[in-house]
């Protein structure tokens, strides 16, 4: 049984959002938790806000991305800062459904290795955001669920909770960014780990600017989409032969 959660938040000039995000985590997450804020560069406007927040909140840890800039490297830095236990990735822009964190943690303690926040299962929804991006994400998640048997409907959402043993057992090959969560879930599923989901509500950011560029990132997500299809096909061929 696990007793606490390690929350990893990659940041890039999230000074407008981070105080409210940290306050909401502490207010809504009842499970004991530590929060790892990972930044890229010393001039990031998130840093002074976090340092001020840390004066009254000893559960917040500020650290610099040790692999270079980018969300992928920030998340990997956070992952490696935790020796054991449970890790949750949360965005700094208030888009994630923090009221669901305790429910996700309960499922981890029931034996699941990964618990995913799902916008596309019954009870989940998305508020705002580019409609085309939402369409592609929904098609990817639902089609992979039915075509490959992955037991979740929203494989592209970054709001996921992992047991550290899964992360230690999977070789990360992603070289882009937030497709990291998709890679981990797909590889975990085909490696026999237990994966599940809970419905959540995703809200588009209200302040600050998203750095997600659809044209740039689609090929990186497609890499893991077709990886999952190949793994399923090879599994079928193996059974038939």
Helices and strands as residue ranges (DSSP letters): E 5-10, H 18-28, E 33-39, H 46-54, E 60-64, H 71-80, E 86-89, G 98-100, H 101-109, E 114-118, E 125-127, H 131-148, E 160-163, H 164-169, H 180-190, E 195-199, E 201-203, H 214-240
